[in-house]
Amino acid sequence: MTIACADCGAEQRIPDLPERTAAECLRCGKLLDLSERLDLTIGLAWTWAIFLLLFPANLLPLMQATLGEDTRVNYLSSGVTALWGDHWPFLALMFAAFAIVIPFIRAGLVLLVLTAIAIHRRPPWLGRAFRYAEALRLWAMPEVVILAGLVIFMRTSFQLQGQVEWGGWCLMAAAFLSMLTPWALSPHRVWRAISPDREEPNGAPTISCDACNLVLPLSAERTPCPRCRRRLHLRKPNAMQRTAALVVAGYVLYFPAYYYSMSYTMQPGGVQQHTIIDGVKELAGAGYWELAVIIFTASILIPMFKLIGLSWLLMSVHFPSKRTLVLRTRLYRVIHKIGRWSNTDPFIVALMTPLLSFGGIVEVHAGKAALPFALVVTVTMLASRSFDSRLMWDAAEGHI
């Protein structure tokens, strides 16, 4: 059957794949399909495990910290209430969405889709539900919460006694399974189970759905995709304008995100400000060089890399060239996938505020940089979603 590459627009036939093989786009190298590594029934079992693990992960304590005879425990919801109480409602809502609500919604949607397929039912909403689940994949961030918790544990290990509680172990298990599932269970295999691919119309102009890669006649433009119900467009509407506006917003927010403190600590001796680079220095000074490099990369290098990279991609549409076209397309894929990890620092603040606040001894609060930094991460993620990399290929081939 014929599918279209969502990154370069090339249409190609995908044969039945031998075991342990993958199909890549002949033009840009995008992974299009994987051989059957897991049966859909096993994928359903994995999804059930993720969904059920999220309940204790949210209801049980994540971590415990002890200072002298005083002990603090925190839950995922503790970060939401602490940020809200600190008068950072937008940060509280972002953490609640990315760490609690969206992981539940995504796991529930995938569970519904795979259950319907397992019992041989194809209700009209099935494709739309899986499209929503795929769209939410980048915004469900339990693994970023785990990295943030690990950083807190390492940064405070020489001052406090800390331990991971049952909620933390359950969250780690859910995050681990969530990261493995896309590699073991190809999304396109699920799309084919919802509705099979179609043969390319002979000699007729075509259009492809950028959500499920279904190829249809061009006459279907502006109608809902028959498989996922997304409205079909030859290219994303106003992609350049939306992306440019979001990138400009990212540049504007970048300076306050790094100039002001991400958090501050109130102690009897005074107030101590902590910028992002201070956190990197603390980890390096404590001997945790690996974590220091990870945080430096996620919180400092990646946001600037994304802004500069997206700027280059935008310029390449206005000044087209066939040189480095494949490289630019691969750069777009990297930008699209790695942006979520920059939320590590805002998540550190959300988890650290309730865990490390010992009344009368030390109190931790979100700083002025927390909100602009979280917004930088969010707008760059939205920018990568709104950009249409197929426009680079169109421009290089003289189609626009």
C-alpha positions as CSV (number, residue, x, y, z in Angstrom):
1,M,0.0,0.0,0.0
2,T,1.0,3.6,-0.5
3,I,1.7,6.1,2.3
4,A,3.1,9.6,2.3
5,C,6.0,10.8,4.4
6,A,4.8,13.5,6.7
7,D,8.2,15.3,6.7
8,C,9.0,15.6,3.0
9,G,5.7,14.6,1.3
10,A,7.1,11.7,-0.8
11,E,4.6,9.0,-1.5
12,Q,5.9,5.4,-1.5
13,R,4.8,1.9,-1.3
14,I,5.5,-0.1,1.9
15,P,5.6,-3.9,1.4
16,D,5.0,-6.4,4.1
17,L,8.1,-6.1,6.3
18,P,10.2,-9.1,7.3
19,E,10.8,-9.6,11.0
20,R,13.0,-7.1,12.7
21,T,13.1,-4.7,9.8
22,A,12.0,-1.1,9.3
23,A,10.9,1.0,6.4
24,E,12.4,4.5,5.9
25,C,11.5,7.2,3.6
26,L,13.6,7.0,0.4
27,R,13.9,10.7,0.2
28,C,14.5,12.0,3.8
29,G,15.1,8.9,5.9
30,K,12.1,9.2,8.2
31,L,11.1,6.0,9.9
32,L,7.7,5.1,8.3
33,D,7.0,1.6,9.7
34,L,8.4,-1.2,11.8
35,S,7.9,-4.9,11.5
36,E,5.6,-6.6,14.0
37,R,7.7,-6.5,17.2
38,L,4.7,-6.8,19.5
39,D,1.3,-8.3,18.9
40,L,-1.4,-5.7,19.4
41,T,-2.7,-7.7,22.3
42,I,0.6,-7.4,24.0
43,G,0.5,-3.7,23.2
44,L,-2.9,-3.6,24.9
45,A,-1.5,-5.3,28.0
46,W,1.4,-2.7,28.1
47,T,-1.1,0.2,27.9
48,W,-3.2,-1.3,30.7
49,A,-0.1,-1.5,32.8
50,I,0.8,2.2,32.1
51,F,-2.8,3.3,32.8
52,L,-3.0,1.4,36.1
53,L,0.4,2.4,37.2
54,L,-0.6,6.1,36.9
55,F,-3.1,5.7,39.7
56,P,-0.6,4.9,42.5
57,A,1.9,7.3,40.9
58,N,-0.6,10.1,41.5
59,L,-2.1,8.9,44.8
60,L,1.0,7.7,46.6
61,P,4.0,9.8,47.8
62,L,6.8,10.3,45.2
63,M,9.7,11.2,47.5
64,Q,10.6,11.8,51.1
65,A,13.1,14.2,52.5
66,T,14.3,14.4,56.2
67,L,16.1,17.3,57.8
68,G,16.9,16.6,61.5
69,E,13.6,15.2,62.9
70,D,11.4,16.9,60.4
71,T,10.2,14.9,57.4
72,R,8.5,16.1,54.2
73,V,6.8,13.9,51.5
74,N,5.5,15.1,48.2
75,Y,3.0,13.9,45.7
76,L,2.5,14.9,42.1
77,S,-0.4,17.1,43.2
78,S,1.9,18.8,45.8
79,G,3.7,20.7,43.1
80,V,0.4,22.0,41.7
81,T,-0.9,23.2,45.1
82,A,2.5,24.7,46.0
83,L,2.8,26.7,42.8
84,W,-0.8,27.8,43.1
85,G,-0.2,28.9,46.7
86,D,2.9,30.8,45.5
87,H,0.7,32.8,43.1
88,W,1.9,31.1,40.0
89,P,-1.4,29.7,38.6
90,F,-0.2,29.3,35.0
91,L,2.8,27.3,36.1
92,A,0.6,25.2,38.3
93,L,-1.8,24.5,35.5
94,M,1.1,23.6,33.1
95,F,2.6,21.2,35.6
96,A,-0.8,19.6,36.3
97,A,-1.4,19.2,32.5
98,F,2.0,17.8,31.5
99,A,2.6,15.6,34.6
100,I,-0.9,14.5,35.6
101,V,-3.8,15.1,33.2
102,I,-2.3,14.5,29.8
103,P,-0.6,11.2,30.6
104,F,-3.9,9.9,31.9
105,I,-5.8,11.1,28.9
106,R,-3.3,9.7,26.4
107,A,-3.1,6.3,28.1
108,G,-6.9,6.2,28.3
109,L,-7.3,7.0,24.6
110,V,-4.7,4.4,23.5
111,L,-6.4,1.9,25.8
112,L,-9.8,2.6,24.1
113,V,-8.4,2.3,20.6
114,L,-6.5,-1.0,21.2
115,T,-9.4,-2.5,23.1
116,A,-11.8,-1.7,20.2
117,I,-9.3,-3.3,17.7
118,A,-8.9,-6.4,19.9
119,I,-12.6,-7.0,20.0
120,H,-12.9,-6.3,16.3
121,R,-15.0,-3.1,16.6
122,R,-14.4,-0.1,14.4
123,P,-16.6,2.7,15.8
124,P,-16.6,6.0,13.9
125,W,-14.6,7.8,16.6
126,L,-11.7,5.3,16.6
127,G,-9.4,7.1,14.2
128,R,-10.1,10.5,15.8
129,A,-9.3,9.0,19.3
130,F,-5.9,7.6,18.1
131,R,-5.1,10.9,16.4
132,Y,-5.6,12.8,19.6
133,A,-3.5,10.2,21.5
134,E,-0.6,10.7,19.0
135,A,-0.9,14.4,19.2
136,L,-0.7,14.3,23.0
137,R,2.4,12.0,23.0
138,L,4.9,14.9,23.2
139,W,2.9,16.7,25.9
140,A,2.7,13.7,28.3
141,M,5.9,14.0,30.3
142,P,6.2,11.4,33.2
143,E,9.8,10.7,32.1
144,V,10.7,14.4,32.4
145,V,9.2,14.4,36.0
146,I,11.5,11.4,36.7
147,L,14.6,13.3,35.5
148,A,13.6,16.3,37.6
149,G,13.2,14.1,40.7
150,L,16.5,12.5,40.1
151,V,18.2,15.9,39.9
152,I,16.6,17.0,43.2
153,F,17.7,13.8,44.8
154,M,21.3,14.3,43.7
155,R,21.4,18.0,44.5
156,T,20.2,17.5,48.1
157,S,21.8,14.2,49.0
158,F,24.7,15.8,50.8
159,Q,22.3,18.0,53.0
160,L,19.2,15.9,53.5
161,Q,18.2,12.3,53.9
162,G,15.9,11.4,51.0
163,Q,14.3,8.3,49.5
164,V,12.0,7.3,46.7
165,E,8.5,6.3,47.8
166,W,6.1,3.9,46.1
167,G,4.5,6.6,44.0
168,G,7.9,7.4,42.5
169,W,8.6,3.8,41.7
170,C,5.2,3.4,40.0
171,L,5.8,6.7,38.0
172,M,9.2,5.4,36.9
173,A,7.7,2.1,35.7
174,A,4.9,4.0,33.8
175,A,7.4,6.3,32.2
176,F,9.7,3.4,31.2
177,L,6.8,1.6,29.5
178,S,5.6,4.8,27.8
179,M,9.1,5.4,26.3
180,L,9.4,1.8,25.0
181,T,5.9,1.4,23.5
182,P,6.4,3.5,20.3
183,W,9.6,1.5,19.5
184,A,7.9,-1.8,20.0
185,L,4.5,-1.0,18.6
186,S,4.5,1.0,15.3
187,P,1.8,3.7,15.3
188,H,1.3,3.1,11.5
189,R,0.4,-0.5,12.3
190,V,-2.3,0.8,14.6
191,W,-3.5,3.1,11.8
192,R,-3.7,0.1,9.4
193,A,-5.7,-1.9,12.0
194,I,-8.1,1.0,12.2
195,S,-8.4,1.3,8.5
196,P,-6.1,-0.1,5.8
197,D,-4.0,2.1,3.6
198,R,-5.2,2.8,0.0
199,E,-3.6,2.4,-3.4
200,E,-2.3,5.6,-4.9
201,P,-4.8,6.9,-7.5
202,N,-3.2,6.2,-10.9
203,G,-1.9,9.4,-12.5
204,A,-4.2,11.6,-10.5
205,P,-3.0,14.4,-8.2
206,T,-3.0,13.3,-4.6
207,I,-3.1,14.7,-1.1
208,S,-1.9,13.0,2.1
209,C,-3.1,13.3,5.7
210,D,-0.3,14.7,7.9
211,A,-1.7,12.8,10.9
212,C,-2.2,9.2,9.6
213,N,-0.3,9.4,6.3
214,L,-3.3,8.2,4.3
215,V,-3.0,9.1,0.5
216,L,-6.2,10.3,-1.2
217,P,-7.1,12.1,-4.4
218,L,-6.5,15.8,-4.4
219,S,-10.2,16.4,-4.7
220,A,-10.6,15.3,-1.1
221,E,-8.8,18.6,0.1
222,R,-10.7,20.4,2.9
223,T,-12.8,17.3,3.7
224,P,-12.2,15.1,6.8
225,C,-9.7,12.3,6.4
226,P,-11.8,9.0,6.3
227,R,-9.4,7.3,8.7
228,C,-8.6,9.9,11.4
229,R,-11.2,12.6,10.6
230,R,-8.5,15.4,10.4
231,R,-9.4,18.1,7.9
232,L,-7.2,17.5,4.8
233,H,-4.9,20.3,3.6
234,L,-2.3,20.1,0.9
235,R,0.0,21.9,3.4
236,K,-0.6,23.2,7.0
237,P,-2.6,26.4,6.7
238,N,-0.5,29.6,7.7
239,A,2.4,27.4,8.8
240,M,5.0,30.0,8.1
241,Q,3.2,32.9,9.9
242,R,2.3,30.8,13.0
243,T,5.8,29.4,13.3
244,A,7.5,32.8,12.9
245,A,5.3,34.4,15.5
246,L,6.0,31.6,18.0
247,V,9.8,31.8,17.3
248,V,9.8,35.5,17.9
249,A,7.9,35.0,21.1
250,G,10.5,32.5,22.1
251,Y,13.4,34.9,21.5
252,V,11.6,37.6,23.6
253,L,11.0,35.2,26.5
254,Y,14.6,33.8,26.3
255,F,16.3,36.7,28.1
256,P,14.2,36.9,31.3
257,A,14.2,33.1,31.5
258,Y,18.0,33.1,32.0
259,Y,18.5,36.5,33.6
260,Y,16.2,36.1,36.6
261,S,16.3,33.3,39.1
262,M,14.5,30.0,38.5
263,S,13.9,29.6,42.3
264,Y,14.9,31.2,45.6
265,T,15.5,29.8,49.0
266,M,14.6,31.7,52.2
267,Q,16.7,30.8,55.2
268,P,17.4,32.5,58.6
269,G,20.6,33.9,57.0
270,G,18.8,35.5,54.2
271,V,17.5,34.9,50.7
272,Q,19.5,32.9,48.1
273,Q,18.7,33.1,44.4
274,H,19.2,30.2,42.1
275,T,19.5,30.6,38.3
276,I,19.6,27.8,35.8
277,I,23.4,27.9,35.6
278,D,23.6,27.9,39.4
279,G,21.8,24.5,39.4
280,V,24.4,23.2,36.8
281,K,27.2,24.4,39.0
282,E,25.8,22.8,42.1
283,L,25.5,19.4,40.4
284,A,29.1,19.7,39.0
285,G,30.4,20.8,42.4
286,A,28.8,17.8,44.1
287,G,30.5,15.5,41.6
288,Y,27.4,14.7,39.5
289,W,29.0,15.7,36.2
290,E,26.7,13.5,34.1
291,L,23.6,15.1,35.5
292,A,25.2,18.6,35.2
293,V,25.8,17.9,31.5
294,I,22.2,16.7,31.0
295,I,20.7,19.7,32.7
296,F,23.1,22.1,30.9
297,T,22.0,20.5,27.6
298,A,18.3,20.3,28.3
299,S,17.9,23.7,29.9
300,I,20.4,25.9,28.2
301,L,21.6,24.4,24.9
302,I,18.3,22.8,23.6
303,P,16.1,26.0,23.9
304,M,18.6,28.1,22.0
305,F,19.3,25.2,19.5
306,K,15.5,25.0,18.9
307,L,15.1,28.8,18.3
308,I,18.2,29.0,16.0
309,G,17.2,25.8,14.2
310,L,13.6,26.9,13.6
311,S,14.9,30.3,12.4
312,W,17.1,28.5,9.9
313,L,14.2,26.3,8.7
314,L,12.0,29.3,8.2
315,M,14.7,31.1,6.2
316,S,15.3,28.0,4.1
317,V,11.7,28.3,2.8
318,H,12.2,31.9,1.8
319,F,15.7,31.2,0.3
320,P,15.3,27.7,-1.1
321,S,18.2,25.4,-1.9
322,K,18.5,21.7,-2.5
323,R,21.8,21.6,-0.5
324,T,21.4,20.2,3.0
325,L,17.7,19.6,2.4
326,V,17.8,16.1,4.0
327,L,19.9,17.5,6.9
328,R,17.4,20.3,7.5
329,T,14.5,17.8,7.5
330,R,16.4,15.6,10.0
331,L,17.1,18.8,12.1
332,Y,13.3,19.4,12.1
333,R,12.6,15.9,13.5
334,V,15.2,16.4,16.2
335,I,13.8,19.8,17.2
336,H,10.3,18.3,17.3
337,K,11.3,15.4,19.6
338,I,13.7,16.9,22.1
339,G,11.9,20.1,23.2
340,R,9.9,18.5,26.0
341,W,13.1,17.7,28.0
342,S,13.7,21.4,28.6
343,N,10.8,21.3,31.0
344,T,13.1,19.6,33.5
345,D,13.9,22.9,35.3
346,P,10.3,24.0,35.8
347,F,9.5,20.5,37.0
348,I,12.4,20.7,39.5
349,V,10.8,23.9,40.9
350,A,7.4,22.3,41.1
351,L,8.7,19.2,42.9
352,M,11.2,21.0,45.1
353,T,8.9,23.7,46.5
354,P,6.8,21.4,48.7
355,L,9.5,18.8,49.4
356,L,12.2,21.1,50.6
357,S,10.2,23.7,52.5
358,F,10.8,23.1,56.2
359,G,9.0,25.8,58.2
360,G,11.3,28.1,60.1
361,I,14.4,26.5,58.6
362,V,14.2,26.8,54.9
363,E,11.5,27.6,52.3
364,V,11.8,27.2,48.6
365,H,9.8,29.3,46.1
366,A,9.5,29.7,42.3
367,G,11.5,32.6,41.0
368,K,10.8,35.1,38.3
369,A,12.4,33.0,35.5
370,A,10.2,30.0,36.1
371,L,7.3,31.3,34.0
372,P,9.1,32.8,31.0
373,F,11.3,29.6,30.9
374,A,8.3,27.3,30.8
375,L,6.8,29.5,28.2
376,V,9.9,29.4,26.0
377,V,9.7,25.6,26.1
378,T,6.0,25.6,25.3
379,V,6.1,28.1,22.4
380,T,9.1,26.3,20.8
381,M,7.2,23.0,21.0
382,L,4.2,24.7,19.4
383,A,6.4,26.2,16.8
384,S,7.8,22.8,15.8
385,R,4.3,21.4,15.5
386,S,3.0,24.3,13.4
387,F,6.0,24.3,11.0
388,D,5.5,22.2,7.8
389,S,8.8,20.7,6.7
390,R,7.3,19.8,3.4
391,L,7.4,23.5,2.4
392,M,11.2,23.3,2.3
393,W,11.0,20.5,-0.3
394,D,8.3,22.4,-2.2
395,A,10.5,25.5,-2.3
396,A,13.6,23.6,-3.3
397,E,11.7,22.0,-6.2
398,G,10.1,25.3,-7.3
399,H,6.6,24.4,-6.3
400,I,6.0,27.5,-4.3
